[in-house]
Amino acid sequence: MFLQRLILALAVLTLTFIEFSLSKSPNIIFILADDYGYNDIGYHGSEILTPNLDKLSAQGVRLENYYVQPICTPTRSQLMSGRYQIYTGLQHEIINTPQPHCLPVSLPTLPEKLKQAGYSTHMVGKWHLGFYKKDCLPTRRGFDSYFGYLSGSENYYTHTRSGSMAGFSPGKEWNALDLRDGEKKATNYSGKYSTHVFTERVQEVIEQHDLSKPMFLYLAFQAVHSPLQVPKRYMDPYNKTIKHKTRKTFAGMVSCMDEGIGNITQTLHDTGMWNNTVIVFSTDNGGPINVGANNWPLRGEKHSVWEGGVRGVGFVTGPVLSDDVRGTVNKEMIHVSDWFPTLVTGVAGMDLTGTKLDGFNVWDAIASKDTLSPRKEILHDIDPFYGRTIFTNESGIPCTDYNTSMHAAIRYGDWKLITGDPGFDRGCGWKPAPDSGINPPSIPVKPLNDTIWLFNITADPNEYNDLSKKHPEVVEELVSKLKAYQKTAVPVVWPAGDLKANPKLGDGAWGPWA
């Protein structure tokens, strides 16, 4: 009799938890893959096996007009702040380890707003938004817990990375641990592969979550960024299909990440949290072709404003989506800066009136077949410092006024305008995956001194046909938009490296020094 009562009580308690869970704001899990190319996911026709990502996306909404930034720090800054990088000083490149710079601490962040909405907030993985002072750390920017690394490009097994002062103070280079649990260095993970480490930590966070409140969990995988490292068993399935060693290693890294996402999804089911969870998957930029990634059939790659650098792999999934949108492909215009208002207002239900944002709440455009995206244009970037060129006036002072020699790109409706150097050093053509047997198109590429390109991206997503000479009126209109944006931009922040960043002067790991 006692056992029957105990079973009944447990059943009632379980139902109560489930009912409570379904009555509160949905849990949000945001998964960001690093350097993941457009042609690196199964449902885009890739030879790489991604069964878990394919299944999750097929149960949700695949985003096929979704944009991110060409490189790491700008994408992450726009995700966390909802602001274009022309308003954060992050127009140029990434934040390097010795630079005293970070996402401006005056800006409210996505986790801070979700905390105000009653969420517990957790981050696992790559930060890369600066760490020179403690106020820049994830634990000071809205996350209740943090486990991960503050910079990028470290070894997947030792979790160390080299920080070069080249260009700042030549000859100064340090190698040190870049892994922290909260604000303390994490020293017990040497020899453990980072994708496994981060997956297991996420599972722990989910299992230990207090079900009385909703959870926001931001998982920024190290995968599949270089260096190319992965346990051999993940490469073995590709021995017959991929002969190119770099591509095969990269494919193994993708498979390991896909397995981790499957394990995390299973943990959500096991804890009863799945039924009230929204999962967003995104890449941070286009794939770098020289280290195994692929963006076919798109043009270009990481670091460029060609579609191969900025068109993102993304989807939204979870049982909170209605049946009529599950399994659909969404072609509404969406940008990485939109996740801030979309998750805070559209999912969590918090009013953001008075918060200055460049992102739009696109939740209704995702969750309903009949709602259009409020976004009509995207500023991809304006960077007057791009490459080795810093545009200056006659006095040698950096220019603040936009001109068409500057690296810039904007999308407006069907149109996309590129000016300056679009990223020639990072590939300007069309490159199929190795061993694919596909021959890239032979289309003339403009010489370097030609600085204006115009495409109808809706009709020509692979950027084959430059229409700048046929539609000068569109060029003029989009140039005027870039000029207007640049007039409101803050100066590029690109400080010299600081010798005090040397980890040996601190606790022996990369961390705050100021």
C-alpha positions, -999 to +999 in steps of 0.1 A: +000+000+000+028+024+009+046+017-024+014+024-044+009+057-026+045+066-032+042+058-069+010+079-071+026+108-052+055+107-076+032+106-106+012+136-093+045+155-086+058+148-121+026+160-137+027+191-115+062+199-126+053+193-163+022+215-160+042+242-143+069+240-169+044+244-197+028+274-180+060+295-177+082+311-204+099+286-226+135+275-219+159+289-245+190+271-258+211+289-283+238+268-300+265+286-320+288+266-342+322+282-351+334+285-387+306+262-399+300+265-437+268+266-457+277+233-473+287+216-441+252+205-430+234+174-443+202+191-454+221+214-477+234+184-496+267+180-478+286+148-478+291+153-440+268+133-419+246+155-395+217+132-385+209+151-353+210+185-368+189+173-398+163+158-375+160+188-352+158+212-381+132+190-399+111+192-367+114+230-367+119+259-391+149+261-414+160+297-420+171+302-456+174+340-457+194+343-425+226+364-421+255+366-397+287+386-398+318+376-418+339+369-387+337+359-351+337+388-327+312+410-347+286+382-349+289+374-311+287+411-303+255+415-323+240+384-307+247+397-272+238+434-278+214+436-307+235+464-321+254+468-353+291+468-349+293+504-362+278+513-329+302+492-307+335+501-323+339+465-335+338+472-372+374+458-377+385+422-373+383+404-340+394+413-304+430+399-301+442+385-268+465+414-258+441+442-268+425+462-240+390+462-255+357+445-251+320+447-260+311+481-244+301+475-208+275+503-211+253+482-235+226+459-220+231+423-230+208+395-240+214+375-208+209+406-186+175+412-201+165+375-198+175+376-161+152+405-157+125+384-173+130+357-146+154+334-164+185+316-150+213+323-174+243+300-183+270+301-209+293+273-220+321+277-246+337+306-266+332+342-254+356+363-277+341+396-267+371+408-247+384+402-212+410+428-204+391+438-172+367+419-150+337+440-160+340+424-195+337+388-184+306+367-191+299+365-154+297+403-153+276+406-184+245+387-173+254+350-170+248+332-137+274+306-146+302+304-172+325+276-183+346+281-214+374+301-230+377+338-234+395+341-267+398+316-296+419+292-317+432+271-288+442+235-288+412+212-284+430+189-260+454+211-239+430+242-240+460+265-244+464+291-270+492+314-282+487+351-280+507+370-305+519+406-300+529+407-336+519+440-350+516+454-315+550+445-300+569+422-324+586+392-308+562+390-279+542+359-279+528+339-250+512+304-248+489+298-219+457+281-207+424+296-219+397+278-199+377+291-170+350+278-147+333+310-136+362+334-131+387+308-119+410+290-143+400+254-150+430+231-149+416+196-148+407+191-184+440+185-202+437+157-227+399+159-228+385+169-262+367+203-259+335+193-278+331+165-253+339+187-224+314+214-234+287+189-242+290+173-208+290+206-190+258+216-208+242+183-198+252+190-162+237+225-163+204+210-177+203+182-151+209+207-122+185+233-134+158+245-110+125+238-128+108+266-109+122+291-134+129+292-171+165+287-184+186+305-210+216+285-220+241+298-246+264+271-260+292+285-281+310+254-294+347+256-302+339+232-331+345+234-359+372+262-358+408+253-365+431+238-353+417+207-370+417+181-343+393+153-335+394+117-322+400+093-350+367+074-346+348+104-359+369+105-391+366+067-398+331+069-414+345+091-441+374+069-452+355+058-483+337+091-492+363+118-485+399+114-496+410+150-489+426+148-454+417+184-443+381+180-453+379+145-437+392+159-404+368+188-406+340+163-413+349+143-382+348+175-361+313+182-374+301+147-367+314+150-331+295+182-327+264+167-341+267+138-317+270+163-288+239+181-299+220+148-300+232+140-265+221+174-252+187+170-268+183+136-251+191+152-217+163+177-223+139+148-229+152+129-199+147+159-176+112+167-189+124+201-202+121+193-239+083+200-240+089+237-231+121+245-249+131+266-279+164+257-296+181+281-319+211+268-340+233+292-359+268+295-373+289+326-365+302+332-400+308+315-433+333+286-434+370+291-441+377+270-471+415+267-465+408+247-433+382+222-445+349+241-445+328+247-476+301+271-486+291+257-520+272+269-540+277+303-524+305+327-534+334+334-511+341+325-475+348+337-440+362+372-437+344+382-469+310+399-474+302+376-503+272+354-494+297+326-485+309+348-457+276+361-443+248+337-453+243+317-422+232+281-414+203+285-390+171+269-377+146+271-348+131+240-333+112+227-303+077+216-293+066+251-286+064+258-323+030+251-337+023+221-360+017+243-390+053+256-391+072+225-381+091+211-411+089+244-431+116+265-448+115+302-439+127+327-464+120+359-445+150+382-439+165+376-405+198+388-391+219+377-360+211+410-343+174+400-343+179+373-317+181+398-289+146+413-293+132+380-307+142+359-276+135+386-250+102+399-264+090+373-288+098+342-266+102+355-230+075+382-233+095+411-219+089+446-230+120+462-245+106+497-249+134+522-244+162+497-253+180+509-284+185+481-308+192+474-345+176+440-343+139+433-348+115+409-331+111+383-358+094+356-337+060+359-354+077+357-388+093+324-376+064+310-357+037+318-382+035+311-419+015+342-427+037+369-410+064+388-428+097+398-413+098+434-401+134+435-413+139+450-448+176+457-448+209+446-433+241+465-428+267+439-432+295+463-422+314+495-429+351+491-421+375+519-430+404+499-416+398+468-437+429+448-447+461+467-448+445+499-458+434+527-434+416+554-453+430+588-442+425+624-453+454+647-465+465+652-429+469+615-423+439+613-400+416+583-404+385+592-425+351+591-409+331+598-441+321+568-461+333+565-497+330+536-521+367+526-517+358+514-481+350+478-473+313+478-469+281+459-478+244+464-474+213+443-482+181+462-490+151+441-502+163+420-531+194+441-536+229+437-522+257+463-527+293+457-520+320+483-521+358+483-515+376+450-510+349+423-505+375+399-492+397+389-521+424+375-499+398+351-484+385+338-518+362+356-542+351+327-563+330+295-561+346+265-546+329+231-543+340+206-517+370+185-525+363+151-540+328+163-550+335+160-588+318+194-593+335+219-615+332+255-604+317+280-629+341+300-650+329+335-644+352+365-647+361+381-614+365+418-613+400+433-609+410+447-575+406+483-586+369+478-593+351+487-561+314+484-567+292+453-571+254+450-572+234+418-571+198+408-570+203+383-542+168+368-544+172+360-581+210+354-579+219+341-545+253+329-558+263+363-570+271+354-606+258+386-622+270+421-613+242+446-621+259+478-610+262+491-646+226+482-654+211+498-623+231+529-613+200+543-597+200+514-572+237+518-566+231+555-558+203+547-534+223+521-515+255+542-514+234+570-498+222+545-472+258+536-464+267+572-461+239+578-437+249+548-416+285+559-414+275+594-402+260+578-371+289+553-365+313+555-336+350+554-344+367+520-349+382+508-317+415+490-324+439+496-295+475+485-294+484+454-275+492+457-238+523+440-225+505+436-191+482+410-209+510+385-204+494+356-185+525+350-165+518+383-147+484+370-136+473+335-126+490+318-155+460+317-178+445+342-202+423+365-182+418+401-170+449+422-164+437+458-162 
